[in-house]
């Protein structure tokens, strides 16, 4: 779904809400994928149960830190790689969520500036 260009009129509210819902759905899918990746990794490499794997993956994904100590080198390497991935994934999810809102605000600002320029040219 492409965003409107600066010369286009502002998107109606009901279409903007639909856009927000699409972006929220995409960010939720990204979150579910990232969390699932961590859960499978912790379950496989650290041999944690699914609930503990969920806890560790969600804590790392949100930047809170690990809960359980990693029992072997493979699990430590996975935990480090997943932490690096999680930092980028978390920021990307937030950007996906706030992107359309910021775009709309910038679009409104640009429309106001353009209207002022048109009024100044008409006064000349």
C-alpha positions as CSV (number, residue, x, y, z in Angstrom):
1,X,0.0,0.0,0.0
2,X,1.7,3.2,-1.2
3,X,1.4,6.4,0.7
4,X,0.0,9.5,-1.0
5,X,2.4,12.0,-2.5
6,X,2.8,15.5,-1.3
7,X,0.7,17.0,-4.1
8,X,-2.2,14.6,-3.4
9,X,-5.0,15.6,-1.0
10,X,-5.1,14.2,2.5
11,X,-6.4,10.7,2.8
12,X,-9.9,10.5,4.3
13,X,-10.1,9.4,7.9
14,X,-11.7,6.0,7.3
15,X,-9.0,5.1,4.7
16,X,-6.3,6.3,7.1
17,X,-7.7,4.1,9.9
18,X,-7.7,1.2,7.4
19,X,-4.1,1.9,6.6
20,X,-3.2,2.0,10.3
21,X,-4.9,-1.4,10.8
22,X,-2.9,-2.9,7.9
23,X,0.4,-1.5,9.3
24,X,-0.5,-2.8,12.8
25,X,-1.3,-6.3,11.3
26,X,2.1,-6.3,9.5
27,X,3.9,-5.2,12.7
28,X,2.1,-8.0,14.6
29,X,3.2,-10.6,12.1
30,X,6.8,-9.3,12.4
31,X,6.5,-9.5,16.2
32,X,5.1,-13.1,16.0
33,X,7.8,-14.2,13.6
34,X,10.6,-12.6,15.8
35,X,9.1,-14.2,19.0
36,X,8.7,-17.6,17.3
37,X,12.3,-17.5,16.1
38,X,13.5,-16.8,19.6
39,X,11.3,-19.5,21.2
40,X,12.5,-22.2,18.8
41,X,16.1,-21.2,19.3
42,X,15.9,-21.2,23.1
43,X,14.0,-24.4,23.0
44,X,16.6,-26.1,20.7
45,X,19.9,-24.6,21.8
46,X,19.3,-24.0,25.6
47,X,16.9,-27.0,25.9
48,X,14.4,-24.8,27.8
49,X,10.7,-25.7,27.9
50,X,8.3,-23.7,25.7
51,X,7.1,-21.4,28.5
52,X,10.7,-20.6,29.5
53,X,11.6,-20.2,25.9
54,X,8.7,-17.7,25.5
55,X,9.8,-15.8,28.6
56,X,13.4,-15.5,27.5
57,X,12.5,-14.6,23.9
58,X,10.0,-11.9,24.9
59,X,12.4,-10.4,27.5
60,X,15.2,-10.2,25.0
61,X,12.9,-8.9,22.2
62,X,11.8,-6.0,24.4
63,X,15.3,-5.2,25.6
64,X,14.8,-6.4,29.2
65,X,17.5,-9.0,29.2
66,X,17.7,-12.8,29.6
67,X,16.1,-14.7,32.4
68,X,17.7,-18.2,32.4
69,X,21.5,-18.8,32.2
70,X,22.6,-20.4,29.0
71,X,24.0,-23.9,29.7
72,X,26.3,-24.3,26.7
73,X,28.3,-22.4,24.1
74,X,25.8,-23.0,21.3
75,X,23.0,-21.4,23.4
76,X,25.2,-18.5,24.3
77,X,26.0,-17.8,20.7
78,X,22.3,-18.1,19.8
79,X,21.4,-15.7,22.7
80,X,23.9,-13.1,21.5
81,X,22.8,-13.3,17.8
82,X,19.1,-13.2,18.9
83,X,19.8,-10.2,21.1
84,X,21.4,-8.4,18.1
85,X,18.5,-9.4,15.9
86,X,16.0,-8.3,18.5
87,X,17.3,-4.8,18.8
88,X,16.8,-4.3,15.1
89,X,13.5,-6.1,15.0
90,X,12.1,-4.0,17.9
91,X,13.0,-0.7,16.3
92,X,11.6,-1.9,13.0
93,X,8.3,-2.9,14.5
94,X,8.0,0.5,16.2
95,X,8.9,2.2,12.9
96,X,6.2,0.2,11.1
97,X,3.6,1.2,13.7
98,X,4.4,5.0,13.8
99,X,5.3,5.4,10.1
100,X,1.8,6.1,8.8
101,X,1.1,8.5,11.6
102,X,4.2,10.5,11.1
103,X,3.6,10.5,7.3
104,X,0.1,11.9,7.9
105,X,1.5,14.6,10.2
106,X,4.1,15.6,7.7
107,X,1.5,15.6,4.9
108,X,-0.8,17.9,6.9
109,X,2.1,20.2,7.6
110,X,3.1,20.3,4.0
111,X,-0.5,21.0,2.9
112,X,-0.6,23.9,5.4
113,X,2.7,25.3,4.1
114,X,1.5,24.9,0.5
115,X,-1.8,26.7,1.2
116,X,0.1,29.6,2.7
117,X,2.3,29.8,-0.4
118,X,-0.7,29.8,-2.7
119,X,-2.3,32.6,-0.6
120,X,0.8,34.7,-0.8
121,X,1.0,34.3,-4.6
122,X,-2.6,35.2,-5.0
123,X,-2.1,38.4,-3.0
124,X,0.6,39.6,-5.4
